């Protein structure tokens, strides 16, 4: 089941609209649309699946077990009251 667990945490690290900013001390700080979204990204981070940065044109960089990978986000379905969720 290891490949499924790795895929799950990769998706947690990747499928969101979080932005990483630096605080006054230069430490990374998560900016998220909701506390739930931030908590999921932080949980993935604790298991070494780290969201690194979001670049222009929908490109995201994540570190998966210490190896940086680049993904292109194809679509973001924003939260709406009919669906009661968002999707990336």
Secondary structure in CASP SS format (residue, H / E / C, confidence):
PFRMAT SS
TARGET T0000
AUTHOR 0000-0000-0000
METHOD secondary structure of the structure
MODEL  1
X C 1.00
X H 1.00
X H 1.00
X H 1.00
X H 1.00
X H 1.00
X H 1.00
X H 1.00
X H 1.00
X H 1.00
X H 1.00
X H 1.00
X H 1.00
X H 1.00
X C 1.00
X C 1.00
X C 1.00
X C 1.00
X E 1.00
X E 1.00
X E 1.00
X E 1.00
X C 1.00
X C 1.00
X C 1.00
X C 1.00
X C 1.00
X E 1.00
X E 1.00
X E 1.00
X E 1.00
X C 1.00
X C 1.00
X C 1.00
X H 1.00
X H 1.00
X H 1.00
X H 1.00
X H 1.00
X H 1.00
X H 1.00
X H 1.00
X H 1.00
X H 1.00
X H 1.00
X H 1.00
X C 1.00
X C 1.00
X E 1.00
X E 1.00
X E 1.00
X E 1.00
X E 1.00
X E 1.00
X E 1.00
X H 1.00
X H 1.00
X H 1.00
X E 1.00
X E 1.00
X E 1.00
X E 1.00
X E 1.00
X E 1.00
X C 1.00
X C 1.00
X E 1.00
X E 1.00
X E 1.00
X E 1.00
X E 1.00
X E 1.00
X C 1.00
X C 1.00
X C 1.00
X C 1.00
X E 1.00
X E 1.00
X E 1.00
X E 1.00
X C 1.00
X C 1.00
X C 1.00
X C 1.00
X E 1.00
X E 1.00
X E 1.00
X C 1.00
END
